[in-house]
Amino acid sequence: MRSRSITLWFGAAVSVLVWISIASYWSTHELVRSFGAVAHAHQALEKFQHIEVLMEAAESSVRGYVITGEAGRLDPYRYAKLVVPYELRQIESLLAIHPEKKTTFDTLRGLLSGHLTYLSNVITVRRSQGYEAAARVVASEEDSFRRDPMEHLLSEVQQEEFAQLHHRWGHASSLALSAKAILVIATLATLALLAWVFNLLRRETAERRQAESTTLRTETFLHSIIERIPYMILVKEAANLRFTLANKAAEEWLGRPREELLNSNELDLRPKDEALASMQEDRLILGGGKMADISEEALIVPGKEERIVHTQKIPVPDDAGNPAYLLTISEDITRRKQAERMLELSRDAAVEAARLRSEFIRNMSHEFRTPLSIVIGMTSLLIDTELSPEQRRFTETVRRAAEGLSHLTKSILDFSKIEAGTFTLETQEVNVRQIVEDVVTMLNEQAKAKGVNLVSLIYNDLPSVVRGDPVRLRQVLTQLIGNALKFTERGEVIIRVTEAKQNESQLWLHCRITDSGIGIPEDIQKHLFEAFRQGDGSRTRRYGGTGLGLAISKRIVELMGGEIGFESASGQGSTFWLTVPFNKRHVHGPTVQVPSLPWTRARILVVSENETYRQLIQQELSNWTLASETVSSGQTALELLRREQKAGRSIPIVLLDMHLPDMDGVTFARSVKNEAALTGTKLLVMTGGEATLDASTIVPLGFVGWIRMPLKAEELYERLASLIDPHQPTRRQRAA
C-alpha cells in the first residue's frame, strides 16, 4: 500500500514538472537567445583577457630566460605561442556575426604575431650570442612601436566588448524578470513535492532495509536453531520428494554428508521397495494436507546402531494453499523405549514380589491369628477361675500381650493389602452420629482411667445417614481418637463433626479430633504418616505402638477420596482432621425440631465445671431450638434460678453435673427443694459412669433421672422431650 502511494505522489510530481516546462518554454525562449549573445560576448571578452595574460607571461618568461639562461623558464612563452593563435581563431568564430569588426581584429592579429616574432628573435640571440647581446636587444626600442599599439588596441577591444556585454546583460535581465517569478514558485512547489516523495522513499527504503535485516537475523537464528536441535529435520519438495534441507542431526543419523543428501530422495538412501512405500506415504500425507504422527519406527542405517524414532510429517503449503514442501521431524526415542522395557520388567518383578509378599503376610497373619485367638480365649477362661493375685496378674499380662500382638497382626495385614492394591472399600448406609458415639463410648473407659474428658459434637444440620464404608470410617476414628487419648495425660479430647461442602450427589464430612496432650515436635511431624515411624525412642517406649496406625489411616482416607492432616506444636496439644466424601441419601436423622409451643419455649440450665461440656451441650440444645443458660458452679446456678423465678422467667429443667467445685449434686438438690419457689424445678443428673443412684434416694430430692457421660445426643433428646412434654410420645414410642 505504501509503495502504491509513493508511485502516485511521484507521478504527480512528474506531471507538475512537465506543465512547468511547457508553461515556461515560451517565456524563456527569448531569454535563452539573449543570454546566448551575452555568453558569446562574455566568452570573447574572457579570451581577449586570456590573450593579454598569455602575452605578458610570454614576455616575462623570455626576459627571465635572458637573465638566467634556464630553458625551463620559456614554458609560458611556448604555451602562449601555441594558445594565442587558437584563442584568436575562437574569437573570430564568436565575432563572426559582427563583420564591422573584421579590420580591427586583423590589425590586432598582426600586432600579436609580430610581438611573438620579436620574442623569438630575443631567444635566438640569447642562445647564440649570450646574455649581453640579448640584453641589448631587449633594452633597445625596436619592439616598442609594435607592443604599445598592440596593448592599446587590445585594451580598446576589451572595453568595447565589455560595454556591449553590459548592454546585452541588462536586456537579458529584463526579459528574465517575468519568467523568474513563475519559475521560482513552480520550482519551490516542485521541490516540496519531490522532498515529500523523497522522504517517503527514504522511509520506505529504511523500513525495507530494517525488514531485510530482521529477516536475515531471523533466518540466521532459525538456521542456528535447526542446526543445533537434537532432532533430525528434513524438508522435501512436494513435486519430486527430493531433499532441499537437512540439518546436522540428519547428517549424523543417516551417515551421509549434507551435499549428498540434498537433491536426493528416498530411492538414493533406502532399498527400492522401502523407498517406494515411504514415498507413496509422503504423497498421501501431502494430498491430505494434515500432519501425520508416527509414534514409533525403526531407523536402520548400515554400519550404525539401530535407532527407534518418533516422526512427525507436516505438509507445508505455498501462498495459494497447494502442497509445496513436506517437513519431517524425527526424535530419537531409543533410550526411552529401552527404559520403558526395563521399567516394565522391573514393574512385573515388583508386582510379582508384592503379590508373593502379600500372600506370605496373609498366610502368616492367618497362622498367627489362630493360636493368638486360642491364647486370648484360654487366658480369659483362666481369669474366671480361682487364681492367686500373682497368678491373676501374670494371666492379665499374657492376655494384654496377646491382644497387642493380635492388633499388630491385623495392622500388618491391612498395610500389606494396601501396598498390594487389594484393599477394598464397601458402600452401604453409614450412620455417622452412631459411629462417632459408639467409638466414644468404647474408648470412654480408657479416658476415665486416665482422668481425661472425652466429648463429641455432631452438628445437627448433618444428615444422619449417608452412603460409604462405615467399617473403615470407624477404623480411622478409633485410631485417631485412641492416639489422642494415648498422648494426653490430663485435660480433654474433643471430637467435632461438621459439613465441609456438598454438591448434588455428595457430602464432605469434616472431623476434627483435638487433644490437650504432649503435642508433636517439629522434627517428627514430616515423618508422622510414614509406616513404622513413631518419633524418638523414649516416646516409643513410653507410649507403645507399631507405627502403622497413622500410615494406614492416611491410606484409607485417601482411598476414600478424602484428605487427612494435623496441626500441632510440642507441648501444646494436637488437632488431627480428616475430610471424607460420602454419597447422599436423602434420609435425615431423628433430631428434627419439635414444632410444639411448649418445646420451643422451654429453657434449660446446664451446670458443670467443665467448660467444654457446657459448650457442647449448649450447641446441641441450640440445634433443637432450645434456649439454655450455662454456669460453672452450684452457687451461681442457685442465684440464677432465684433471679429468673422472681422475674417471671423460670427455668424448669436443670442438667446437673454430680461433681461441682463448690458443692456436690445432692447438696444442690436439697438447696433447690428447700426453696418453695423452686420446688417445680426438674433436676436431671449427669454421671461419669459411677454406680447409678437409687430411685428411693434421688426422687425425694427432686431428681427426675440420670444420664451417663459422655452424652449421646439421641438419648439426651429423648430425656428432655419426655420432661418438657410428657404427653408427647418420644421417637422410640412412635417407632414402636
C-alpha positions in Angstrom: 0.0 0.0 0.0 2.8 2.4 0.8 4.6 1.6 -2.5 1.5 2.4 -4.4 1.2 5.8 -2.5 4.8 6.6 -3.3 4.2 5.9 -7.0 1.1 8.1 -7.1 3.0 11.0 -5.5 6.0 10.6 -7.8 3.7 10.6 -10.8 2.0 13.8 -9.6 5.5 15.5 -9.2 6.5 14.5 -12.8 3.2 15.9 -14.1 3.8 19.2 -12.4 7.3 19.4 -13.8 6.0 18.8 -17.4 3.4 21.5 -17.1 6.0 23.9 -15.7 8.4 23.1 -18.6 5.7 23.8 -21.2 4.5 27.0 -19.5 7.9 28.4 -19.1 9.2 27.4 -22.6 7.8 30.4 -24.4 8.7 32.8 -21.6 12.3 31.6 -21.6 12.8 31.3 -25.3 13.8 34.9 -25.8 15.7 34.9 -22.6 17.8 32.0 -23.8 18.6 33.7 -27.1 19.6 36.9 -25.2 21.7 35.0 -22.8 23.3 33.3 -25.8 24.5 36.6 -27.2 25.6 37.6 -23.7 27.5 34.4 -23.3 29.3 34.8 -26.7 30.3 38.3 -25.8 31.4 37.2 -22.4 33.5 34.4 -23.9 35.1 36.7 -26.4 36.0 39.1 -23.6 37.4 36.3 -21.5 39.6 35.2 -24.4 40.9 38.8 -25.0 41.8 38.9 -21.3 43.4 35.5 -21.6 45.5 36.6 -24.6 46.6 39.7 -22.7 47.7 37.5 -19.8 49.4 35.0 -22.1 51.4 37.7 -23.8 52.5 39.3 -20.6 53.5 35.9 -19.3 55.4 35.1 -22.5 57.3 38.4 -22.3 58.2 37.8 -18.7 59.3 34.3 -19.3 61.6 35.4 -22.2 63.2 38.1 -20.0 63.7 35.6 -17.3 65.4 33.3 -19.8 67.7 36.1 -20.9 68.8 36.7 -17.3 69.1 33.1 -16.1 69.6 31.1 -19.3 67.3 28.4 -17.9 65.3 26.8 -20.7 62.5 25.8 -18.3 61.6 29.5 -17.9 60.4 29.5 -21.6 57.3 27.3 -20.9 54.9 30.3 -20.7 56.3 31.6 -24.0 55.9 28.2 -25.6 52.3 27.9 -24.2 51.4 31.4 -25.4 52.9 30.7 -28.9 50.5 27.7 -29.1 47.4 29.1 -27.4 47.3 32.7 -28.7 46.6 31.7 -32.3 43.9 29.2 -31.1 42.3 31.9 -29.0 42.3 34.3 -31.9 40.5 31.7 -34.1 37.9 31.2 -31.3 37.4 34.9 -31.0 37.0 35.1 -34.8 34.3 32.5 -34.7 32.4 34.2 -31.8 32.6 37.6 -33.6 31.6 36.2 -37.0 28.2 37.9 -36.7 30.0 41.3 -36.4 31.7 41.9 -39.9 32.3 45.6 -39.0 35.0 44.4 -36.5 36.9 42.4 -39.0 39.6 45.1 -39.8 40.3 45.8 -36.1 40.6 42.1 -35.4 43.1 41.6 -38.3 45.2 44.5 -37.1 45.3 43.0 -33.7 46.3 39.6 -35.0 49.3 41.2 -36.9 50.5 43.0 -33.8 50.3 39.9 -31.7 52.2 37.9 -34.3 54.9 40.5 -34.6 55.4 40.6 -30.9 55.8 36.9 -30.7 58.3 37.0 -33.6 60.3 39.6 -31.7 60.3 37.4 -28.5 61.5 34.5 -30.7 64.4 36.6 -32.0 65.4 37.5 -28.4 65.5 33.8 -27.5 67.7 33.1 -30.6 70.2 35.9 -29.8 70.4 34.6 -26.1 71.2 31.1 -27.3 73.7 32.1 -30.0 75.4 35.2 -28.6 74.8 35.1 -24.9 73.3 37.3 -22.3 74.8 40.7 -23.1 73.7 40.6 -26.8 70.2 39.5 -25.8 70.1 42.2 -23.1 71.0 44.9 -25.7 68.2 43.7 -27.9 65.7 43.8 -25.0 66.9 47.2 -23.9 66.5 48.7 -27.4 63.4 50.4 -28.6 63.0 48.1 -31.5 59.7 46.5 -30.3 58.1 49.5 -28.7 56.5 50.6 -31.9 54.6 47.2 -32.1 54.0 46.5 -28.4 52.4 49.8 -27.5 49.8 49.8 -30.3 49.1 46.1 -29.5 48.4 46.8 -25.9 46.3 49.9 -26.8 44.2 48.1 -29.4 43.7 45.1 -27.1 42.5 47.3 -24.3 40.2 49.2 -26.7 38.7 46.0 -28.0 38.1 44.7 -24.4 36.4 48.0 -23.4 34.1 47.9 -26.4 33.2 44.2 -25.7 32.6 44.9 -22.1 30.2 47.8 -22.9 28.3 45.6 -25.3 28.2 42.8 -22.7 26.8 45.1 -20.1 24.1 46.3 -22.6 23.2 42.7 -23.5 23.1 41.6 -19.9 20.7 44.4 -19.0 18.4 43.4 -21.8 18.5 39.7 -20.8 17.8 40.6 -17.1 14.7 42.5 -18.1 13.5 39.5 -20.1 14.2 37.1 -17.1 12.2 39.0 -14.6 8.9 37.9 -16.0 9.9 34.3 -16.0 11.7 34.2 -12.7 8.6 34.5 -10.5 6.9 31.6 -12.3 10.0 29.5 -12.3 10.7 30.2 -8.6 7.2 29.5 -7.4 6.9 26.4 -9.6 10.3 25.2 -8.6 9.6 25.6 -4.9 6.3 23.7 -5.2 8.1 21.0 -7.2 10.9 20.8 -4.7 8.5 20.5 -1.8 6.6 17.8 -3.7 9.9 16.0 -4.5 11.0 16.4 -0.9 7.8 14.7 0.3 8.3 11.9 -2.2 12.0 11.6 -1.3 11.0 11.4 2.4 8.5 8.6 1.6 11.2 6.8 -0.4 13.7 7.2 2.3 11.3 5.8 4.9 10.3 3.0 2.6 14.0 2.2 2.0 14.8 2.3 5.7 11.9 0.1 6.6 12.7 -2.3 3.8 16.4 -2.4 4.9 15.3 -3.0 8.5 12.9 -5.7 7.4 15.6 -7.3 5.3 18.0 -7.1 8.3 15.4 -8.5 10.6 14.6 -11.3 8.1 18.3 -12.0 7.7 18.7 -12.2 11.5 15.6 -14.4 11.8 16.9 -16.7 9.1 20.3 -16.9 10.7 18.7 -17.5 14.1 16.4 -20.2 12.7 19.2 -21.8 10.8 21.3 -21.9 14.1 18.4 -23.5 15.9 17.7 -26.1 13.2 21.4 -27.0 13.2 21.6 -27.4 16.9 18.3 -29.0 17.7 18.8 -32.7 18.6 16.1 -33.9 16.2 16.6 -35.0 12.6 14.9 -32.3 10.4 14.4 -32.9 6.6 12.4 -30.9 4.1 11.3 -32.4 0.8 9.9 -30.8 -2.3 6.3 -31.8 -3.0 6.8 -32.2 -6.7 9.6 -34.8 -6.7 10.1 -35.6 -3.0 13.8 -34.6 -3.1 15.5 -33.2 0.0 16.0 -29.4 0.0 17.1 -29.1 3.6 18.9 -31.3 6.1 20.3 -30.4 9.5 23.4 -31.6 11.3 21.5 -34.4 13.1 20.2 -35.7 9.8 23.8 -36.0 8.6 24.9 -37.9 11.7 21.9 -40.2 11.9 21.8 -41.1 8.2 25.6 -41.3 7.9 25.8 -39.2 4.8 27.2 -35.7 4.1 24.8 -32.9 3.5 25.9 -32.4 -0.1 24.9 -36.0 -0.8 21.6 -35.7 1.0 20.5 -32.5 -0.8 18.7 -33.1 -4.2 18.4 -36.8 -3.4 15.3 -38.8 -2.5 14.4 -42.0 -0.6 15.5 -44.1 -3.6 19.0 -42.9 -3.1 19.1 -43.8 0.6 17.0 -46.9 1.1 16.1 -50.2 -0.7 13.8 -49.7 -3.6 10.7 -51.4 -2.0 11.0 -49.5 1.3 11.7 -46.2 -0.6 8.7 -46.5 -2.9 6.4 -47.3 0.1 7.8 -44.3 2.0 7.3 -42.0 -1.0 3.8 -43.2 -1.5 3.0 -42.5 2.1 4.5 -39.0 1.8 2.3 -38.3 -1.3 -0.8 -39.4 0.7 0.2 -37.0 3.5 0.7 -34.1 1.1 -2.6 -34.8 -0.5 -4.4 -34.9 2.8 -2.8 -31.7 4.0 -2.7 -32.9 7.6 0.2 -33.7 9.9 1.0 -37.4 10.3 2.3 -38.7 13.6 4.4 -42.0 13.5 4.8 -42.8 17.2 7.5 -45.5 16.7 9.5 -46.7 13.7 13.0 -48.2 13.2 15.8 -46.2 11.6 18.3 -48.7 10.2 21.5 -47.3 8.6 24.2 -49.8 7.5 27.2 -49.5 9.8 25.3 -47.6 12.6 23.4 -48.7 15.6 19.6 -49.1 15.1 17.5 -46.2 16.3 13.9 -46.1 17.3 12.4 -42.7 16.3 9.2 -40.8 16.7 8.5 -39.0 13.5 6.1 -36.2 12.6 5.4 -35.3 8.9 3.9 -31.9 8.3 2.7 -30.6 4.9 3.8 -27.0 4.2 1.6 -25.2 1.6 2.5 -22.3 -0.7 0.8 -19.0 -0.9 -2.0 -20.5 -2.9 -2.6 -23.3 -0.4 -1.2 -26.0 -2.5 1.3 -28.5 -1.1 4.9 -27.2 -1.6 7.1 -29.0 0.9 7.0 -31.8 3.4 8.6 -31.2 6.7 9.9 -34.3 8.6 10.9 -34.1 12.3 12.2 -37.2 13.9 13.0 -37.7 17.6 15.4 -40.4 18.9 13.4 -42.4 21.5 15.7 -45.4 21.6 16.8 -44.8 25.2 13.3 -44.0 26.4 12.0 -47.3 24.8 14.8 -49.2 26.4 14.0 -47.6 29.8 10.3 -48.4 29.3 11.1 -52.0 28.6 13.3 -52.1 31.7 10.6 -50.4 33.7 8.1 -53.0 32.5 10.3 -55.8 33.5 11.0 -54.1 36.9 7.3 -53.4 37.4 6.4 -57.0 36.6 9.0 -58.2 39.0 7.9 -55.8 41.7 4.2 -56.7 41.2 5.1 -60.4 41.5 7.3 -59.7 44.6 4.4 -57.7 46.1 2.0 -60.5 45.3 4.2 -63.0 46.9 4.9 -60.8 49.9 1.2 -60.1 50.4 0.3 -63.8 50.0 3.0 -64.6 52.6 1.8 -62.0 55.0 -1.8 -63.2 54.7 -0.8 -66.7 55.3 1.4 -65.8 58.2 -1.3 -63.5 59.7 -3.8 -66.3 59.5 -1.3 -68.7 61.1 -0.7 -66.0 63.9 -4.4 -65.2 64.5 -5.4 -68.8 65.1 -3.0 -69.5 68.0 -3.5 -65.9 69.3 -7.3 -66.4 69.4 -6.7 -69.6 71.4 -4.3 -67.8 73.8 -6.7 -64.9 74.4 -9.7 -67.3 74.8 -7.9 -69.6 77.2 -6.5 -66.7 79.3 -10.0 -65.2 79.6 -11.2 -68.6 80.8 -8.2 -68.8 83.1 -9.0 -65.4 84.7 -12.5 -66.6 85.5 -11.1 -69.4 87.7 -9.7 -69.2 91.3 -6.3 -67.6 91.0 -3.9 -66.1 93.4 -3.3 -62.3 92.9 0.1 -63.0 91.4 -1.3 -65.7 89.0 -4.1 -63.3 88.0 -1.5 -60.5 87.3 0.6 -62.9 85.2 -2.5 -64.0 83.3 -3.7 -60.4 82.6 -0.2 -59.6 81.3 -0.3 -62.6 78.9 -3.8 -61.6 77.7 -2.8 -57.9 77.1 0.3 -59.1 75.2 -1.7 -61.5 73.1 -4.3 -58.8 72.3 -1.5 -56.3 71.3 0.1 -58.9 69.1 -3.4 -59.6 67.5 -3.8 -55.9 66.8 -0.3 -55.7 65.3 -1.1 -58.7 63.1 -4.3 -57.0 61.9 -2.5 -53.8 61.2 0.3 -55.5 59.2 -2.4 -57.4 57.2 -4.2 -54.1 56.4 -1.0 -52.4 55.4 0.0 -55.3 53.2 -3.4 -55.2 51.5 -3.0 -51.5 50.8 0.5 -52.0 49.5 -0.6 -54.8 47.2 -3.6 -52.9 45.9 -6.1 -55.5 47.2 -7.6 -53.3 49.9 -11.2 -52.7 49.1 -13.9 -50.3 50.3 -17.6 -51.1 50.7 -20.6 -48.8 50.0 -23.5 -49.1 52.4 -25.5 -46.9 54.7 -23.5 -45.0 57.3 -25.0 -43.5 60.5 -22.2 -41.0 61.2 -23.6 -40.0 64.6 -24.0 -43.6 65.7 -20.4 -44.5 64.6 -18.9 -41.5 66.4 -20.9 -42.1 69.6 -20.0 -45.8 69.5 -16.3 -45.1 69.2 -16.5 -42.5 72.1 -18.4 -45.0 74.2 -15.9 -47.7 73.5 -12.9 -45.5 74.4 -14.6 -43.8 77.4 -13.4 -46.3 79.9 -9.8 -45.7 78.8 -10.4 -41.9 79.1 -11.9 -42.3 82.6 -9.0 -44.4 83.7 -6.6 -41.5 82.8 -8.9 -38.8 84.1 -9.4 -37.3 80.6 -12.7 -35.9 79.4 -13.8 -37.4 76.1 -16.6 -35.5 74.4 -18.1 -35.3 70.9 -20.2 -32.8 69.0 -22.0 -33.6 65.8 -23.8 -30.6 64.3 -27.5 -31.2 63.8 -27.6 -29.9 60.2 -25.8 -33.1 59.0 -27.9 -35.9 57.6 -27.6 -38.9 60.0 -27.5 -41.4 57.2 -25.1 -41.3 54.2 -23.6 -43.9 52.0 -20.0 -45.0 52.3 -17.8 -47.5 54.2 -18.8 -47.5 57.9 -16.1 -50.0 58.9 -13.2 -48.0 57.5 -14.6 -44.7 59.0 -14.9 -46.4 62.4 -11.3 -47.8 62.0 -9.9 -44.4 61.2 -11.8 -42.6 64.0 -10.8 -45.3 66.5 -7.2 -44.9 65.5 -7.1 -41.1 65.7 -9.2 -40.8 69.0 -7.2 -43.7 70.5 -3.9 -41.8 69.7 -5.3 -38.6 71.2 -6.1 -40.4 74.4 -2.8 -42.2 74.4 -0.7 -39.0 74.3 -3.0 -36.9 76.6 -2.2 -37.2 80.4 -4.8 -34.7 81.5 -7.4 -32.4 80.1 -9.8 -33.4 77.3 -10.2 -34.8 73.9 -12.9 -33.2 71.7 -14.4 -34.7 68.5 -16.2 -32.3 66.2 -18.0 -33.4 63.0 -19.2 -30.7 60.6 -20.1 -30.3 56.9 -17.2 -29.1 54.7 -19.1 -28.8 51.4 -21.6 -30.6 49.3 -23.0 -30.9 45.8 -26.0 -32.6 44.3 -24.7 -36.1 44.9 -22.0 -35.9 47.6 -21.4 -34.6 51.1 -18.0 -34.0 52.5 -17.7 -34.6 56.3 -15.0 -32.8 58.2 -13.9 -34.4 61.5 -11.5 -32.7 64.0 -10.0 -34.6 67.0 -8.4 -32.0 69.3 -6.5 -33.0 72.4 -4.5 -31.2 75.2 -1.7 -33.7 75.1 2.1 -33.6 74.7 2.0 -32.4 71.0 4.3 -33.4 68.2 7.8 -32.0 67.9 8.6 -30.2 64.6 11.3 -32.6 63.6 8.9 -35.6 63.8 5.9 -34.0 62.0 7.2 -34.5 58.5 7.6 -38.3 59.1 4.3 -38.7 61.0 2.3 -40.6 58.4 5.2 -42.8 57.3 5.0 -46.5 58.2 6.9 -47.7 61.2 7.9 -44.1 62.2 7.0 -43.3 65.8 9.2 -40.4 66.8 12.1 -40.7 69.2 12.8 -43.9 71.1 11.9 -42.6 74.5 8.4 -41.7 73.4 8.0 -45.1 71.7 9.0 -47.0 74.8 6.6 -44.9 77.0 3.5 -44.9 74.8 3.9 -48.1 72.8 2.5 -48.6 69.3 3.6 -50.1 66.0 4.0 -47.0 63.9 1.4 -48.3 61.4 -1.8 -46.8 62.6 -1.5 -43.3 61.1 0.0 -44.6 57.9 -2.9 -47.0 57.4 -5.4 -44.2 58.4 -3.9 -41.9 55.8 -4.0 -44.5 53.0 -7.6 -45.4 53.9 -8.8 -41.8 53.9 -7.0 -41.2 50.5 -8.6 -44.4 49.1 -12.0 -43.0 50.2 -11.2 -39.9 48.2 -10.5 -37.6 51.2 -7.7 -35.8 52.9 -6.1 -36.1 56.3 -3.7 -33.8 58.2 -2.8 -32.3 61.6 -1.9 -29.1 63.4 0.4 -29.4 66.4 3.2 -28.0 68.4 5.4 -29.6 71.0 3.7 -29.3 74.5 0.6 -27.6 73.1 -1.6 -30.5 72.1 -2.6 -31.6 68.6 -5.6 -31.5 66.2 -5.9 -34.2 63.7 -8.5 -33.6 60.9 -9.9 -35.5 58.0 -12.3 -34.6 55.2 -14.1 -37.5 53.5 -16.8 -37.5 50.8 -19.9 -39.6 51.2 -22.8 -40.2 48.8 -26.0 -38.6 49.8 -29.0 -40.5 50.9 -32.0 -38.2 51.4 -33.0 -39.6 54.8 -32.5 -37.2 57.7 -31.8 -38.2 61.2 -34.2 -38.2 64.2 -33.1 -34.8 65.5 -35.8 -32.9 64.0 -37.2 -29.7 65.6 -40.3 -30.2 67.6 -42.8 -27.6 66.4 -45.0 -27.5 69.5 -45.1 -24.3 71.5 -44.1 -25.8 74.9 -40.9 -27.2 73.3 -39.8 -24.0 71.7 -40.4 -22.0 74.9 -38.6 -24.4 77.2 -35.4 -23.2 78.9 -32.7 -25.4 80.4 -29.8 -24.6 82.8 -26.6 -26.5 82.3 -24.4 -26.7 85.5 -20.9 -28.2 85.0 -17.4 -27.3 86.0 -16.1 -28.5 82.6 -16.4 -25.6 80.1 -16.2 -27.9 77.0 -19.1 -30.0 78.3 -21.1 -26.8 78.8 -20.3 -25.5 75.2 -21.1 -28.8 73.5 -24.4 -29.4 75.4 -25.4 -25.8 74.7 -24.7 -26.3 71.0 -26.9 -29.5 70.9 -29.7 -27.7 72.7 -29.4 -24.8 70.2 -29.7 -27.3 67.3 -33.0 -28.4 68.8 -34.2 -24.7 69.2 -34.0 -24.9 73.0 -32.9 -21.8 74.9 -30.3 -22.5 77.5 -28.0 -21.0 80.1 -24.7 -22.4 81.4 -22.9 -21.9 84.7 -19.9 -23.5 86.3 -20.8 -23.7 90.0 -23.7 -24.7 92.2 -24.0 -21.3 94.0 -24.1 -19.4 90.7 -26.8 -21.8 89.4 -29.0 -21.2 92.6 -28.6 -17.4 92.2 -29.6 -17.6 88.6 -32.7 -19.8 89.3 -33.9 -17.4 92.0 -33.3 -14.3 89.9 -35.1 -15.8 86.9 -38.0 -17.0 89.1 -38.6 -13.5 90.6 -38.5 -12.0 87.0 -41.2 -14.5 85.9 -38.8 -16.4 83.6 -38.5 -19.6 85.5 -36.1 -22.3 84.3 -37.9 -25.7 84.5 -35.1 -28.1 83.8 -31.5 -28.3 85.2 -28.8 -30.5 83.7 -26.6 -31.1 86.7 -23.1 -32.5 87.0 -22.9 -34.5 90.2 -19.4 -33.1 90.9 -19.3 -29.3 91.2 -16.4 -27.2 92.6 -18.3 -25.7 95.5 -20.9 -28.5 96.3 -22.0 -31.9 95.1 -25.2 -32.7 93.3 -27.1 -33.8 96.5 -26.3 -30.6 98.3 -27.5 -28.6 95.3 -30.7 -30.7 95.1 -31.5 -30.1 98.8 -31.0 -26.4 98.4 -33.5 -26.3 95.5 -36.0 -28.4 97.4 -35.8 -26.2 100.5 -36.9 -23.1 98.5 -40.6 -23.2 97.8 -40.3 -21.1 94.7 -38.0 -23.7 93.1 -39.8 -26.9 94.1 -41.1 -27.3 90.5 -37.6 -27.4 89.0 -36.7 -30.8 87.5 -33.1 -32.0 88.0 -31.5 -34.3 85.5 -28.2 -35.7 86.8 -25.1 -36.2 84.5 -22.9 -39.0 85.9 -19.5 -40.1 84.8 -20.2 -43.8 84.8 -20.3 -44.3 88.6 -22.9 -46.5 90.1 -26.4 -45.5 89.4 -28.4 -43.7 92.1 -31.2 -45.4 93.9 -34.6 -44.1 92.9 -35.7 -44.1 96.5 -32.8 -41.7 97.2 -33.0 -39.3 94.3 -36.7 -38.9 93.8 -37.3 -37.2 97.2 -34.5 -34.7 96.4 -36.2 -33.6 93.1 -34.1 -35.7 90.7 -36.1 -36.9 87.7 -33.4 -39.3 86.5 -29.8 -39.6 85.4 -27.9 -39.8 82.1 -24.4 -41.2 81.6 -21.4 -39.1 80.3 -20.4 -38.7 77.6 -23.8 -37.8 76.5 -25.4 -39.4 73.5 -27.4 -36.9 71.5 -30.4 -39.2 70.8 -30.6 -40.3 74.5 -30.4 -36.7 75.7 -33.1 -35.7 73.2 -35.4 -38.4 74.4 -35.0 -37.5 78.1 -35.6 -33.8 77.5 -38.6 -34.5 75.3 -40.2 -36.6 78.0 -39.6 -33.9 80.6 -40.8 -31.0 78.6 -44.0 -32.6 77.2 -44.8 -35.9 79.0 -47.9 -36.4 76.8 -45.9 -36.2 73.5 -44.7 -39.7 72.5 -40.9 -40.0 72.0 -39.4 -41.3 68.8 -38.9 -44.7 70.3 -42.6 -44.8 71.3 -43.6 -43.6 67.8 -41.3 -46.2 66.2 -42.9 -48.9 68.3 
